[in-house]
Amino acid sequence: MSDTIDTVTNRSEIVFLYDAVDANPNGNPLSGSNRPRIDPQTQQAIVTDVRLKRYLRDQLDDDGHGVYIRNVQEEGNQFTRGELLEDRLKAVDYDDYDLKDDEEADQFREDVFGEFLDNSVDVRYFGATMSVNTDDAYAKHLPDHFTGPVQFSPGKSIHAVNENEEYDSLTSVIATQENKQQGGFDLDDHRIQYGLIRFHGLVDEHGAEDTKLTTSDVERLDTLCWRSIKNQTISRSKVGQEPRLYCRVEYADESFHLGGLDRDLELDPDNSKADEELRTVRDLTLDVEGFVDRLENASDQIKRVRVVVSDVLDLSAGDESGGPDVLYDALREALGADIVEIVDVYNEHTATLPTDGDTA
């Protein structure tokens, strides 16, 4: 890894919203029937950060980047972590170094460290526990874990959700009709009717030093979150999920962030149906006024804001209501037009493999 690599120096705070229509956004296998995770007190749907990171890792893998934490199968044979590690480090050969020489041994360890992170983009983001036998491959030349500089809190729906009990019986009827046999009633298919789920994330500039997270990596994250929900939610229980709003606030001051920005986005009660009546994104309006006000109050500490909103999400800010421009214009007025950048989720970071002098 080059010494001149552009490692992240500014902290960022992320707000990411996506919704689920007649889907199971995150089943709980401990429930016995993989029912959606729902807070028993508030009835809010819950999606773990592990579930979101799985979407992001799978999208990185599909994009052609080296991903270390994944299920890799070749002709039905599961690779071990040691074999994955060797694959990530195939460009570093023991025979090219005189390990009895202290200087060359240090260079070898540095090359192993750099090569692993160059080819394991998910570790640069989210870290990893290096659960590899220390006698296996190159593991003894790496730390026992990497702490990821990009972390998300578990996501929760903004509102209470209802579980759609009818899917269980519907699946059973179809199965019985198609197979012309009795008893398809043990098929579990639990989904929520609708949920608008909000995530809060943080990019820590100090942790970025440990995994060599680059500014290009973080800018890739601006499109990755959006595309991962578009592309990785295509299984039977996951289809029906769509990204609705993404915003990354990059701060100018070291070790500063506002915190909890996701909580500043709420449903507009005057322009949204009651929780139990919500069925699609068109049944609600998102109030962004408090979100914009909070950013405006910290405008001197904000370097830039990267944002994108779904074209079908209705927004309100004070007396203004409408589509994405309600938020875009409010942010420009509050922070300055030169601070606000609209993310082009399909045309930014189109190259999937590293170019000369760049990392994966």
N, C-alpha and C positions, 0 to 999 in steps of 0.2 A: 504494500500500500504506500502510495507516494506521501512524502512529508509535506507536500504542498496542497494536500487535499483540503477542500473547503468545508471544514467541520462546522456544524451549527454553533452559533455564538449567541443567538437570541431565543428566549423562551417563547413558546406559543401556547395558546389555549384554544381548544377545538370544541365546537358545538355541532352535533350531527343528528339530524332527525330523519327517520324513515318510517313508513307505515306498513301495516299488514292487514289485508282484507281476506277473511275466511282462510286463515293460515295459522300455523303453529310456529311462531317466531323463535321459540327456544323451549323444546320439550325437556321435561325433567324425568330421566330414566328411573330415578329412585321412587317415583310415584307409582310404579308398577304398570303404567299404561302410557308413559311418555306424555302426560298431560302438559299443556302450556304452564309455564311458571307464572304464578299469580300471587301477589302479596295478599295474604288472608285478611289483613285489616283494611287496606285501601282499595283492594281489588284492581290494582294496577298490574299490567303485564310486566314481566321482568325478562330481560335478555342479558346474559352474563357477558363480561368483557371477553371471556374465552371464545364465546360464539362469534362475536364480531371479529376478533383476531383471526379466527379460522377462515372467515370469508375473505379477509384481507390477504392472508397467506396463500389461499387457493388462487386468488386473482393474480398475485405476484408470480405464482408458479405458471399460470396460464399465459402470463405476459412474457415468459421466457427468462425470468430472473432466478438465480440460485436461491432455493429455499431449504433450510435445514430441518425445521420442525414440520414434517409432513408424513403422510403414509405413502411410502413408495413401494410399488409392486412391479415386478418384472416377471412375466410368465407365471404369475401366481405366487412367487416367492417373496416374502417380506424381507426387505433389507434390514440389517442391524444398524444401530447407530454408528458402530465402528466403520461399517462399509460406507455409510453416508459421509462420514468424516473423511475417509480416504478419498472419496469422490470429490469432495470440496477442496482437497489439498493435493490433487494429482500433479499439479505443476511444481510442487516442492519435493525434491528428491533427496533423501538422506545422502546418497552417494555423491552429491554435488558439494558436500561440506565436509570439512575435517573437524568432527565434533570434539576431538581431543584438544583443539585449539580454542581457547576461551573466546577470542574475538569472533571466530567463525561460528562457534556454538551460539553466541548471542545473536549473530546475524540470522542463524537458522531459526531460532525461537521467534525473532521479529518477523521473519518471512512467513512462518507458519501462522502467526497471529494475523498478519495482514491479509494473507491469502484466504484464510477462513472467512474473515469479515467481508472481503471483496466478493466472495461467492456465496454468501449467506445473508442476503439483504434483510430477511425477516429478523435475524438476530440483531442487526444494526438498529432495527425499529424496536423490537419487543423483548430482546434478550433471550436467554435460554439457559436451562440447567444442562450442563455437559454430562449427561448420564451415560458415560462410556467408561468401560474398564480401563484403568490407567495403564495397563499393559497393552492395550489395544491401539493400533494405529499411532496417531500423533497426539492422543489426548493428553499425555503428561506434559506436553509443551503449551497447553492452553489452561486458562483459569477453570475452576470447577463450575463457575457460572458467569454469565453476562447479565447485568442488570439493564433492562431495556429503558431507554430514555422516553419512549412513547408509551403512555399508559392511558387506559380508558376506565372510567368507573362503570359498574353495571348500569345498563340502560333501563329506564322505566317508561311506561306510557304516561303521557301527560294527564290522562283521564282514567277513570275506572273502565274496565272492559267486561264483556259478557262472553262466556264460553258457548259456542254453538253446539248444543247437544244433538242436533239433528244429523250431523255428519256420520255418527256411529251407525244409526239405523239405515241411513241412505246407502252407505257402503255395503251393509249387510244385504240389503234388498238386491242391489246390483249383482253382488257376488252370487246370490242364490239363483237369480234369473239366468245369469250367463252359464253357470255350471250345472243348472237343472238338478240341484241337490239341496237338501235341507241343511240348516245350521250354518250360517255365515255370521252368526251373531257374536263371535268372540273377537271380531276385528275392531281394533281401537283406532279411531281417527278423530282426535280431539283438536279443535281449532278455536281461535277467538273470532268474533264477528268483525271487529275492527280495533286497531290500536295505532296511535301515533306515538312512536317511541323516540325518546331523546337520550343522547349520549353526551357525556362530558369527557374531554380528553386533554392531555397535557404533554407537551414536548419539552423536556428538561435539558437545557443547554449544558449542564454539568455532566449529566449522564451521557450526553452525546459524545463527550470526549472519550469515554471508555469503549464505546462501540463504533466510533468513527462515523457517526451519522452525519450525512452531508446536507447542505442546503437543498441540493437537488433531490435528495431522498424525501425531505419534508414537502417540497413542492409536488413531488409525485404523489404524496399522501393526499393532496388536495383533489386529485382525480381518482385515486385508488378507492377511497371510501365510497364514492358515488358509483363507480363502475362495478365494485364488488357486489353491491346490493342488486344492481341490474343483472349481473351475469352469474352470480353464485347462488341465487335463490330460485333454482329451477326444478328442484325435486318436488314430488307430489305435495308434501306438507308445507313446503317453503314458498311455492309459487304464490304470487299475490302480494309481494313486498316491493316497495318502490322508494328510492331516495327522495326526500322532499326539501331538505335545507342543509347546507354545509357552510360553516364559517370558521375560519382560522384567524385568530387575532395574534399577530406577531408583535411582541413588546420591544420597546427600545431600551429599557433599563434592565440590567442584569438582576436575576433572582426575583423579578416582580411579575405577578399576574393577579388579575382581579379575583378569580376563583368563582365557581358556580354559575357561570354565564348561562348554562342551559336552563337554570331556574328562572331566568328573566324572560323566557318565552312561555307564554300561557295562552290558553284558548280565550278568545274574545266571547264572553258570555252572551253578549247582545246579538252576535251574528253566528253563533254555533248552536247546533242542536244539543239537547241534553245527552249526557254520557251514554245512557242506555239506548239512545236512538241513533248513535253514530254508526254508519255503515261504510262510508267512503270518505275520501279527502274532501269531497265537495259538500260535505255536511258540516264543515267547520271553517272558522277563520282564526288565524294565529295572530295574537296581539304582540307586536314587536316593539312597542313604544318604550317599555321599561328596559329592554335590551339595548336599544339605541341610546337612551338617556345614560345608562351606566357607562357605556363606552365613551360617550361625549365627556363625561365627568373625568375620565382618565385619558383624554386625548393627548396630553403632553407626553404620556408614557407609551403611546402606541406608534409603532413604526409603520405597519400596514395591516390591512384587513383583506383577506381573500374569501370570497363568498359566492355561492351559487344557490338559486332557489328554483324549485320545480315550477313549470309554467301553469300548473293547475292548482297550486296552493294559494288560497286567498289570504291576504295579510291586512292588518290594520295598524295604524300608528296615529293616535289622536283622531283628528277628523278625516284623515286620509284612509282609503281602503282600495284594494285592488290586487294586482298580481305582484310579481317579483320586484317591479320598479318601486313599489312602496318602500321596501327595505333598502334597495340600492340608493334611491334618492335621499332617503332619510340619513343613511350612513355618510353619503357624500356631503350633505349639508352639515352634519355634526362633526365630521372629521376632516373634510377636505377631499376634493375629487381625486387628488394625486395619491391619497392614502388607500382608497378603495379600489380593489381589482376584482373583476368578475371572472371566475374560473371557467375556462372552456374545457369541460370534462372529457370531450372526445378528441380534441386536437392538441392538447398539451400532453407532453410525454408520450408521444406516439411510438417512439423507438423503444423496443423491448429489450434489446441487447446493448451492452456497453459500447460506446464509440471509443476511438483512440483517446487515451488520457482520462477516460471517465470510468466510473465503477458500475457494477451491475445494478 
